[in-house]
Amino acid sequence: MPTSERSKVEVKGLEAKYYDQLMWALTLGGYQKIIKRSVRDTGVKKGDTVLEFGCGTGIAAEEFLKIIGPDGKYIGLDISDVMIEKARKKLKKFPNATFIKVRAEEPLPFENEFDIAYTSFVFHGFEMPDRIQLLKNAFKALKSGGRMCIFDYASFDIERSNPLVKYFITKVECPLAAEFIMSDLKKLFIDTGFTDYHEKLYAKGYIRLACGTKP
């Protein structure tokens, strides 16, 4: 399935090659720190199995792998060859890490095998039908009691937000980001079958970790 022309979810070229350096420079290291904090806040623990949609260069993967230890299992999915290769090189010391090139919004073979499903700053870049399919993929892949966690923009009034935030969302980000910010994420979780929906806010309320549990 081709990516929507309104989406920036696929990182290509030089941006993909130097992604870690770019994000570090743009946020003075804040991006990496907040991603790793969100990983810890998923409640992941030693021995867990983890599935990440849009693993990129492995920023979250590294934190997950440190926590789950050698008895756990991590699988990262991404559509970018460059990103996957960088993640593999970065995390080659972890034999329990697997990286697969695949579209996260297409039907996947995993079923009832993960404790945690996670995605960071990817979900907002999909059109609504693809967001729903990604959640369905996560629901199918999770064990009973497993959690799906989305780390992405929170719901807020864009027009009344911090001027820098407003500029970034309206001028830099893809149009899908603004639509996502105004959407009802809780309803998407519930409609997919998840329960125990809860959120944790970061960055003065502009970012959230939203999680739901598979009954």
Summary of the structure (lengths in Angstrom):
residues: 215
radius of gyration: 16.2
end to end distance: 29.9
largest distance: 47.2
contacts: 682
relative contact order: 0.15
helix: 44%
strand: 23%
